[in-house]
Amino acid sequence: MAKAATTANPGVKSGVRIVVAGDRGTGKSSLIVTAISETFPSSVPPVLPPTRMPDDFYPDRVPITIIDTSSKVEDASKVAEELKRADAVVLTYACDRPETLDRLSTFWLPELRQLEVKVPVIVVGCKLDLRDENQQVSLEQVMSPIMQQFREIETCIECSAFKHIQIPEVFYYAQKAVLHPTGPLFDQESQTLKPRCVRALKRIFILCDLDRDGALSDAELNEFQVKCFNAPLQPSEIIGVKRVVEEKLPGGGVSGMGVNDCGLTLTGFLFLHALFIEKGRLETTWTVLRKFGYNNDIKLSDELIPTFKLAPDQSVELTSEAVEYLRNIYELFDSDGDNNLRPAELEDIFSTAPESPWEEPPYKDAAEKTALGGLSANAFLSEWALMTLLDPSRAVENLIYIGYSGDPSAAVRLTRRRRLDRKKKQSDRNVFHCFVFGPKKSGKSALVNSFIGRPFYDSYAPTAEEIYAVNVVDLPGGIKKTLVLREIPDGGVKKLLSNKESLASCDIAVFVYDSSDQSSWKRATELLVDVASHGEDTGYEVPCLIVAAKDDLNSFPMAIQESTRVSQDMGIEAPIPISSKMGDTNNVFRRIVTAAEHPHLSIPETEAGRSRKQYNRLVNRSLMFVSVGAAVAIVGLAAYRVYAARKNSSG
């Protein structure tokens, strides 16, 4: 396991660009020339041209290009551009001039931050041979406070180009900081592996634990070694690895911490990687991570995650195979089988992902919670349906993280275009996306909350951001569909409709109003007309339903007449009365899904849309008359020519 890789790791950069910067006279150019030629130059130009080191100069065999920079004030903008393009920065100071060291923390390091240069920094003290012997100081003592303040410093080293002291090491450390960075793996302050590194290594351990006994046997260790390093471990080497772990993590037997009767445990596996990193052998851990597809952010490389080319009115859903896999995962982690996946059990499911994907909006609190604060199987699958709808690549990525081993592209399916669904008068989707519109205080948030079992609150809290809620809706015949509600704040409608394709992803729109407030009804009808007009103008027309909320209150005068008139004029159903406060939703969610399943119905028609259709019909009819008239004229002309020809022949 500890052997060095004999071939280049996948995911490694194809070249490293190192920019050398620092004050005038700190030895930048001499450092570069001596590193390349292994000879101290008698004179150097003010700025060297870009210099490429031989590919085989260091073991990783990755080409290095070194960029020298000017110290002139007038060249500051050019230096800044070079620093922004760097993979690593070497900052120099002169060991015989303490003021140049001070300039690192007062100018150069703050300058890098201001330029947003987020790459490893190697601090290099040049001209070590010129330092006054009476002023010898500990490098660690001098640099420790600077490194505490500027965490981007990867390492510090002092060298002498004149005496050839530690010159090759400078660029080796710079290259190593790029190819095998410490930052993503290890917390220097706490001296522990970082959480994302632990989660990635745990996933790798589980993938290699073929017999699922919680330990890597000698055979599994060997397979792991061959996969990562192209060379098996000798029996004596395996014994040696285990001995190192047992010395630090004693125990043994069935429940040993680092090694048990079955082999190397996860704790032991993680300990070994922490040990490699502490000893400066980061390339070992990086080789393992890259062999399993991880990039420098310790996430799966982009090429392993499928991307999807969708028409605006298409969406992505999980296949039955993926849903079945997720059901099995749920049952596996719901250890007591109570249909209540506790937060700790959910975290365990995602413990092999970089982080839990449902900790932030729009997924956080989007599904119904059980009385014990967990997720039922339906809620668990609903969250996955929501993530697949909104971010299919991320959904597939997380499926892979939690152990899905099938073809990633087979885990999801592209739906038929909504425009085609309307022509066929039927939708074959399993997940429907509903936009919920309504004025302030109309009760739309209460409707959304009731969908996922949240209690009703009398106090009003305005909705500032879009909110999602997702749940399974039971239909007649035992059919289940997933419904996603997307609450659109009243203040966000204008921005939403400024995008031509904003309604393309919508299967159905619901307009909620306070049935006791006439101004709420008026605003809801304005929103309905705005959305219907947008659909008519863009071709992304959607079925619409009106919901009369707060049915427990007295309706405003003429409410029935007003709602009947609007419904009939626009060609949609009459408003559906509900009372979230009384818990009476009047089957509204089932009715939403049913309307979405028949996308050719319940599409509102505005006066402008109706006029446009009448105009188009008139134009088409006129064109038909013109074409018929033209045909008659052509036939008449042909008949006349026949008649004339006969007359001439008889004459």
N, C-alpha and C positions, 0 to 999 in steps of 0.2 A: 504493500500500500504506500510505502514511503519512497518508492523508487521514482526517479525523475522520468518525465515523459520522453520517449524516444522520437516522437513525431510531433509536429505542430498541432496544437489544439484547435478545434473548430471554434470560430467566434473571435479569434485573436485578430487584432488590427493588422492590415496589410502593410502598414508603414507607420513610423512614429516621427512626429515633427517636434523637435526640442528647440525652444527659443531661449537664448542666453541674453540676460539683461543685467544691468547694474551701473554703478557710477563710473565715470571716466577714470581710467588708470587702475581698475581693479583686476585686470588680467584676463578679460573675456576672450580676446582674440588669441592670446598665447595659449590659453587653456584648450581652445578648439584645435589649433594647429598641432600642438604637442600630442593631443589625443589621437589625431589622424595619422601623423607622420612619425610619432614616437621620437621626435627630435625637437628640442627647444629652439625656437626661431630667434635669429639675431635681430630681426626687425619684422614688424607686421604692419599691414595697411590699417588705416583707422577702422574700417569695417570689412570683414571678409564676405565674399559671396556665399550663397547657400552651399553647404558642404555635406556630402553624403558619405556615411561610413560604409565599409564593405558589409555585405549581407551576413557574412559569417564571423563578424567581429565579436559577437556575443552568442551564447548557446541557443537563444530563441530564434536566431536567423531571421529576424524581422528588420527590414531596412530602416535606418535612422538618418533623418535629415536634420542638420544642425544649422540654425539661423542665428548669425551674429547681429547685434543691433548697435546703432549709433548712440553716443552719449550727448550729442549736441541738442540743445533746446529746440532748435528749429526743426529737428527730425522727430519730435515727440509724437506727432500724429502717425507717422509711419511706424514707429516702434509700437504704438498702441494697436495698430492693425495687425502687426505680426503677433503680438501677444494674444489677440483674440483668436488667431488661427492655430495657436499652439496646442499640442497634446500634453506637453509638460513644460514647465518654466524652470530654468536654472538661474537663480539670483546670486550674483557674485558680490563679495566684499574683499577688501585687501587686509590680510592679517596684520600688516604693519601700520594700518590707518584705522583706528577704532571708530572714527567718525563715519566711515563707509558702512560699518556694521549698524550703527545707529540709524542710518538712512533707510535701512531695510524696513524697520518698523514705523518710521515717521513718513516715508514716502512710497517706497516700492510696493510693499504689501498692501497698504491702503489703496494705492493706484490700481492694483490688480482687482481688488474688490469693486472699486468704482467702475472699472471696465467690464465687470461681471465675467472675469476670467475664472472659470471654475474647473481648474485642472490641478494635478499635483505640482507642488513647488519643492524644488531641491535647493537648499541654501548652501552655497559653496564658498569657503574661505580660501582665497588664492594667495600666492606669495608667502606660503608658510615659512619658507627659508629666510625671509626678511624680518620675521617677528623678533623683537628684542628679547633675548633670553631671560632678561630680568622681569619681563611682563608675561610670563607663561601663565595661562589660565585654562580652566577646565571648559571644554567646548559644551559639555552637558550643562554646566552651571550657567554659562553665558546664554545659551539658546533656550533653556527650559522656560523662562518667562515669556519669551517671544512665541514659542510653540504653543504655550497655553492660550495666548491671545489669538494666534493665527493657526487654526486647526488644519488649514490647507497645506501646511508645511509637512511634507512626507518624511524627509530626513535631512540631516545636516552633515557636512563633511568638510575637512580642511585638506588642502593639497598644495603641491609645489610643482609647477611646470618645469622650472629650472632644474630641480633635483629629481624629477619624475616620481614624485610621491603621490600615490592614490589618484592619478589622472584617469586611467580607464574606468575606475570605480564610479567617477562622477556621472558619466553617461549611462553606465550600467544601471545605477540606481534610478536615473531618470526614466530609462526604458522600462525597468521593472515596475516603477510606480504607475506607468500607463498600462502595461500588459497584465500586471498582477497587483492592482491597487489594494491597499490596506483598508481604506475607508469603508467600502461596502461590507467588509467581512468582520471587522474587529473594532471594538470600542476600547481605545487606548486607555481611557480614564478608568473604566471599570475592569479592564483586562478580561473581557468576555466576548464571545461571539455575538454579533448583532442579531436581533430577532429574525430578520429576513433571511440571513445566512443559515440560522438554525432551522428555519422552516424548509428551506431548499434541501439542506442535508438530510432532514427527516424524510422528505419525499424520496430522495435517492436511496436512503436506507431501506424504506418500505419496498421500493421497486426491486431492490437486490435481494430482499428477504423472500426468496421464492416459495419456501414452505410455510410462510406466515407464522413462524413460531416466536417472533420477536427478537431474534438474534441471527447474526451472520455466521453460519457454519464455516469450517475450513474451505469446503468446496465453493460456497457462495462468496467468501472472501477472495478466492482465486479468480472466480468469474469476474468479480468487480475489478480486480487488479488488471486482468487482461483487457477488459473493456476500456479502462481509463488509461493504462500505461503500456499496453501491448506487451506485457511480460508477466509470467506467473510468479507467484511467491514460492520460495522453497519452504519445505516443512519447518526448517529451523527459523526462517524469517517469520513465519506465522506464530511460532512459539514465542519469539522475541517480541513481536507486536503485542501479544496478549500479556506477556510478563510486564511490559511497560505500563499497560493499562491497569493491571492488577496491583502494581506497586502504589499507584496513585489513587485507585478506586477499589479498595479491598472488598471482599465479600465472598465470592465464589458460590458454589452450589446452584440451586435452581433460581434463587433470587439475587444473584450477584449483581452489583451495580454496573460494573464495566464489562465483566466477563462472567457468564454463567455456564451451566452444563451444556447448553445448546450452542454457545459461541460468543461472539462480540455483540454486546447490546447496543441500543441506540445511544445510551449515555456514554458508553465507551467509544463509540464511533465519533460522537461530537467532541469528546475529550481529545482524541487523537488529532483532529483538525485544529482545535485550539492550540495544541502543543506545537504543531507544524508552524502555525502563524506566529506564535511567541518566539520561535527559533528563527524567524525570518524566511521560512520556506513557504511563502504564500503561493508559489507556483503549483505546489501539490494540490491545495484546495481548489485553486482556479482551474486546474486541469480537470479535476473531478466535475466541477460545476459545468464547465464548457462541454465536456463529453455528454452531459445529460441535457444540453441545449440551452443553458443559461447564459445571459449576457452580463455586462458589467453592472447593470442595475439589479442583478439577481432576479430577473424575470425571464421567462422563456423567450428566446429570440423570435423576432417578428416572422421569420420564414417558417416557423413551426405553427403559427396561428393563422387559420384561414381568414381571408377577407371576402367580403360579399359585394358584388355589383348588383344593386337593386334599382328598379324603377322607383320613382318617388311613391307610387301607390302600391308597392309590394312590401311585405314584411317577412320576418323570419320566425319560425317556430321550432321547438324541439320535436324530434321524431319520436315515434312510440318506443324505439330502442333506447333512446336517451332517457325518456321518462321512466322506463322500466328500470334502467340502471340507477336512477336517482331514487326510485322507490326502495330498491334494495339497500342503497346507502342509508336511507332514512331508517329502515328497519334495523340495520346493523348498529347504528349509533344510538338509536332509541332503545337503550339496553334493557329497560324494564318493560318495554312494549306497551306503554300507556298512552300512545299517540300524543305525546307531549315532548318535543325536542327542546330540552332546556338550553339556556344560553351557553353553558359550559360544553354541552354536547355539540351544539352548532359550531362553537369555536374549535372543537376537536376535529370536526369534519374539514374545516378550512385551515387546519394547522399545518398543512403542506402547501398552502398558497402563500404568496408574499404577504398578504393580509386578508382579513375577512372582507369580502366585497360588499357586504350589506351593512357596514357600519356608518355609511354616509348616505344622504339623500341622493337619488330619489328612492333608494331601496330601504333605508332605515325606517322602521315602523310602517311600511307600506302594506304589510299583510296582517291578517287577524291573529291576535295572541290568544293563547289559552288562558284559563283562569289562573294557571300557575306561571304565566309569563313566558311560556314557550311557544313553539310552532307545531301545529298539527301537520299531518302528511299533506293535506290539501294546501295549507299555507306555505309549506316548504316548497312544494311544486309551483305554487303561484309566484313566489319570489323568483324562481328560475325562469318562469314564463315571462315575467316582467323584464328581467335582465336580457333575455334572448330577444325580446321585442325592441328594447331601447339600444342595446349594445351587443349584437350577436357575437362579434369577435371576442369580447370580454367573457361572454357566457361560455363559449367553447374553451377559451383559455383556462377558465376556472374548472371546467369539467376535466380537463387534462390534469390540472393540479391535484384534484381529489381522487385521481386514479383511473379515469376513463381511458381504456387502452384501445378502443376501436378507432376506425377512421374518423378523424375529427369532422370532416365534411359530411359524414353520414349521420352525425348527431343532430343535424338541423335540416330543415327544408324551407325552400322559398315558396311563399304563397302565390297564388294567381293574382294578377293585377286587379285592383278594385274596379277599375273601369270595365274589365271583362266580366267580373262578377255581376255588375249591373246588367250587362247584355244578356248574360245567362240566367239572370233573375234568381241567383242562388249563390251563397258564399260557402266555400268548403273550409273556412278557417276554424281553428280551435281556440284562438285567442282573439278577442275583439277589443279594439282601442276606442274608448268613448271620451270625447271632450265634454266637460261640464262647464257651461257658461251660466252667468247670472249676475245681477247687480249686487252691490254690497247689502248685507243683512237679509239676503233672499232665502238663506237656508241651504245653500249648496254645500258648505262645509259639513253641516249636520248630515246631509244626504251621504256624502262621501264617508264620513265617520261611521254611520250606521251600517254601511256596506262591509266594514271590517270589524264590526262588533264593538265599537267604542261607545261609551255612554254619552247621552245627550247633556249638554251644558247650557244653562240659561244665559250665562254671561257671553257677550259677543267678543270675539277675537278676530280682527280683520286678517284676511289672507294676503300676504305680501308676495309670496313666491308660489310657483306651481307646485301642486301636491299630487302624489300618485297614491292610489289604493288599488289592490288587486285581490281577487278572490275567485273561487270556483262557484259557478251558478248551475244548479240542477234543473234540467229541462225534463219534460214528459218523456217517458220511455227509458228512463235511466241514463239519458245522455248528459254529459258534463261538458261545459264550456268554461273557459277562463275569461273573465271580464276585467279590463284595466280601465279605471276611472282616472282621468287627468283633469284636475280642477284648475281652470284658468281664471286668475284674478280679474276683476272687472277692469282694473287699470292696465292689464297686460294684453287686452284684446286687440287694441290698435297695432301694437308691435307685432303680435302674432300674425295678423292679417296683412301686414306689410310684405310678408314673404309669399310669393306666388304659389309655392308648393306647400303652404302651411297645413292645408286640409287634406293633402294627399295621403297622410298616414292615419287619417281619422275614418273609423268604420261607421260611427254614429255620433251625433251631437245632441246633447240634452240641455235644455234651457230652463233654469229654475227661477221661480219668482215667489215672493211672499203673497199668498192669496188674500191677505187682509189689507194689502197696501197697493193702491192703484198706481202710484209712481213706480213701484217695483215691477208691476205688470208692464207698464209703458216702456221701461228700460229693457226688460226681457225681450219684448217684441222688436225693439230697435236692434238688439244684438242678433235676434233671429234673422232679421232682414239683412243685416250686415254680413252675416255668415252665409246666408243663402245667395246673396249677390256675389260674394267672393267665389262661391262654388260655381255659379253660372258663368262668371267672367273667366275663370281659369280651367273649367272643365272637370274640377274635382268636387262635384256635387255629393252631398252626404245626406243620408236619412236623418230626420230631426224629430225629437219628441219634446213636448213641453211638460214640465212638472210643476204642479201647483202645491208648493210647500206650505207648512203651518196650517194644515186643514183643520186643526183644533181651534183656530180663531175664526171669528166671523169674516166672511168674504166682503170685499169692498162692493159698494153699490154697482149694479149692472155688470158684475163679474162674469156671470154665465153668458149674457148676451155678447159681451166684448170677446170672450175667449172663443165662443162659437163662431163669431164673425171672422176672427183672424184665422182660426183653424180651417174654416171653409174656403176663405179667400186664398190661402196658401196651399190648400190641398193636403193637410196633414191631420193626424188624430187630435181629438180634443185633449186638453190638459189632463194629466194623471194626478189626482189629489193624493197627497201623502201627509203624514204627521210624524216627523222624526221624534218629536217629544213624546208622543203616545206610543211609539214603536210600531206604527201602522205604515208600512212602506208599500202596501197595495200591489205586491208582486212587481214592483217597478223594475228591479234588476233583471228579472226573467223577461219582462216586456222589452227592455232595452236590447237584450241579446236576440230575442225573436225578431225585432225590427232590423237588427244588424245582419241577421241571416238572410234577409230579403232586401238587398240593397237597392232594388229598383222601386221600392215603395217608400212612402213617408218622406219623399224629397220635396221640400217646400219650393214654391214658385212665386217669385216676386212679380210686381207689375211690369218692371223693365224686362224681366226674363220672358214673361208672357208676350209682351209686345214684340220682343226679338223673335220669338218662335212664330208669331203670326206673320211678321214681316218675311221671315225665311220661307214660310209656307206660300205666301203670295208670290215671292220671287220664283220659287220652284214651280208654282202653277203657271206663272207667266212664261217661264222657260219651256214648260211642257207645251203651252199653246203655240209658242213661237216655233218649237220643233215640229209640232203637228202641222202648223201652217206651212212651214217650209217643205215638209214632206208632200203635202197636198199640191203645192206649187210645182214641185219637181215632177210629181206624177202627171199633173196637167200639162206641163211643158213637154214631157215625153209623149203624152197622148197626141198633142197638137202636131209634134214632129212626125209621128206615125201617120196621122191624118193627111198632112201636107205631102208626105212622100207618096201615099197612095193616089192622091189627087193628081200629082204630077205624072205618075206612071200611067194612069188611065187617060190623061190628056195626051 
